[in-house]
Amino acid sequence: MRPPWRDAAAIAGGVVLGVAAVLVARWQGFDLPWLVAVPAGLGVGVLGAIGLHLPHLDPRSLEPQVEDRTGAGTVLADLSALRFVVRAAESDPERFEQRVRPRLCAVTADLLWQRHGIDVRTSEGHEAAGNLAGPLTWAMLTAPPYALDFTPRLLSDWVDEMEQL
């Protein structure tokens, strides 16, 4: 709670502002009536006092809270969920290329980053990932779209390789 003297000071400041406006206007040769300037200054003071009672928010508290996905536990949880999605896409190559393969690549990139500090987006990281990833995982990361002939066994082996990263 704010002390009441702040409200009185804000209102008095508004009245002083109105009086000062009349004096400056008269000094400049304009005729500003007291009955206009003083009530306007009083209004400004009242608005200032009301403004002192408004809640003040820290701008950082207005930023959206982003989920921290840097822990290895979340990647492994995604990997477990992906096993089901991979099995569901076994008979649909379009779904595999459009939905499953990008998710598998993202999880693989996360695993490489979290466990080995390798960023596959850089040329050095791309080379290091090629040395570290298994042949099936590397083919998944680098093969052009629709170039992979996937089978249920191959998909299962890919997931197993990614779990071993």
C-alpha positions, 0 to 999 in steps of 0.5 A, spaced: 500 500 500 502 506 498 502 512 503 497 517 502 501 523 502 503 520 495 496 521 492 496 528 495 503 530 492 500 528 485 494 532 486 498 538 488 503 537 483 497 537 477 494 543 480 501 547 480 502 544 473 496 548 471 498 554 475 505 554 471 501 553 465 497 559 466 503 563 468 507 561 462 502 562 457 501 569 460 509 571 459 508 568 452 503 573 451 497 568 451 491 569 455 489 562 458 484 562 463 485 560 470 478 556 470 481 552 464 488 551 466 487 549 474 482 544 473 486 541 467 492 541 472 487 538 477 485 532 473 492 531 471 494 530 478 488 525 479 490 521 473 497 521 476 495 519 483 490 513 480 497 511 476 500 510 482 495 505 484 496 501 478 500 494 479 507 494 476 509 488 472 516 486 471 516 486 463 520 479 464 514 476 467 510 477 461 515 473 457 512 466 455 515 461 459 518 456 454 519 449 456 526 447 458 527 441 453 535 440 454 535 434 459 536 427 456 530 425 459 525 428 455 529 426 449 528 419 451 521 420 452 520 422 445 524 416 443 520 411 446 514 415 443 517 415 436 517 407 436 510 407 436 509 412 431 515 409 427 511 402 427 504 406 425 508 409 419 511 402 416 506 401 410 506 408 408 512 411 405 509 418 404 507 419 412 514 416 413 518 421 409 513 427 411 512 426 419 516 420 422 523 421 418 524 429 420 522 427 428 527 421 428 532 426 425 531 431 430 531 426 436 538 424 433 540 431 433 538 432 440 542 426 442 548 427 439 548 434 442 546 432 449 551 426 449 557 428 445 556 436 444 556 435 437 552 440 433 550 436 426 548 443 423 556 445 422 560 442 418 565 439 423 559 437 427 556 433 421 563 430 420 563 428 427 556 425 427 558 421 421 564 418 425 559 416 431 552 414 428 551 407 426 550 406 418 543 406 419 542 412 423 547 416 418 543 414 412 537 416 415 540 423 416 543 424 410 539 420 404 535 424 400 527 424 401 524 417 398 531 414 397 531 409 403 527 403 402 524 402 409 522 395 412 519 394 419 526 391 421 530 396 418 526 401 422 526 398 428 534 397 427 534 405 426 531 406 433 535 401 436 541 405 434 539 411 436 538 409 443 545 407 443 548 414 441 
